[in-house]
């Protein structure tokens, strides 16, 4: 931000708001995919608590660190910060879970 002392004025405009809603009768999701520390913090600040059965997956170390700090659980992380890598990580976890059954 440009300091006000230079004669500028700035106003904060929120472009989106992260919210969650539980729907009675709908089970918790298998995976929770998060792409930013801001999303993690917004969910935590809103009172969200991920279900124990839900596997969190965070893109990047900053997001993962925020998730661990806010929720006390270590999330899975894809090898790279790409959509493909995120999908591959989800598929790896599904395969691993199914092989334990």
C-alpha positions in Angstrom: 0.0 0.0 0.0 1.1 3.5 -0.7 1.4 5.4 2.6 -1.3 7.9 3.4 1.3 10.5 4.2 2.0 10.7 0.4 -1.6 11.9 -0.1 -3.0 8.6 -1.2 -6.2 6.9 0.0 -6.7 3.2 0.0 -9.8 1.1 0.7 -9.8 -2.6 1.3 -12.1 -4.5 -1.0 -12.7 -8.2 -0.4 -12.9 -10.1 -3.7 -14.2 -13.3 -2.1 -15.1 -14.8 1.3 -14.3 -18.4 2.3 -17.2 -20.0 4.1 -18.3 -23.5 4.9 -21.6 -25.1 5.4 -22.6 -28.5 6.7 -25.6 -30.2 5.2 -27.5 -32.6 7.4 -27.3 -36.2 6.1 -24.3 -35.4 3.8 -21.1 -37.2 5.0 -17.8 -35.3 5.4 -15.7 -35.4 2.2 -12.9 -37.8 1.7 -10.5 -35.0 0.8 -10.1 -31.3 1.5 -8.0 -29.5 -1.1 -6.6 -26.2 -0.1 -4.4 -23.9 -2.2 -3.5 -21.1 0.1 -2.7 -20.2 3.7 -5.4 -17.5 3.4 -8.0 -20.2 2.7 -6.8 -22.3 5.7 -6.9 -19.2 8.0 -10.4 -18.2 6.7 -11.7 -21.7 7.4 -10.1 -21.9 10.8 -11.4 -18.4 11.7 -14.9 -19.4 10.7 -14.9 -22.3 13.2 -14.5 -25.0 10.7 -13.0 -28.3 12.0 -12.1 -30.9 9.3 -13.7 -34.3 10.0 -11.2 -37.0 11.2 -12.1 -39.1 8.1 -11.3 -36.2 5.7 -7.7 -36.2 4.3 -6.4 -32.7 3.9 -4.2 -31.9 0.9 -2.4 -28.5 0.7 -0.6 -27.0 -2.3 2.8 -25.8 -1.2 4.7 -25.5 2.0 3.2 -22.2 3.2 -0.4 -23.6 2.9 0.7 -26.9 4.5 2.4 -25.1 7.4 -0.7 -23.0 8.0 -2.9 -26.1 8.0 -0.7 -27.9 10.6 -0.5 -24.8 12.7 -4.2 -24.1 12.7 -5.6 -27.6 12.8 -2.8 -29.7 14.4 -2.8 -32.2 11.6 -0.1 -32.7 8.9 -1.7 -32.5 5.5 -0.6 -34.4 2.4 1.3 -32.3 -0.1 1.7 -32.9 -3.9 5.2 -33.2 -5.3 4.7 -30.0 -7.3 2.5 -27.0 -7.2 0.3 -28.0 -10.1 -3.2 -29.3 -10.6 -1.8 -32.5 -12.2 0.4 -33.2 -9.2 -2.5 -32.5 -6.8 -4.7 -35.1 -8.7 -1.9 -37.6 -8.7 -1.5 -37.2 -4.9 -5.2 -37.8 -4.4 -5.0 -40.9 -6.6 -2.0 -42.2 -4.7 -3.8 -41.8 -1.4 -6.9 -43.6 -2.7 -4.8 -46.5 -3.9 -3.0 -46.6 -0.6 -6.2 -46.6 1.4 -7.8 -49.3 -0.8 -4.8 -51.6 -0.4 -5.2 -51.4 3.4 -8.7 -52.8 3.3 
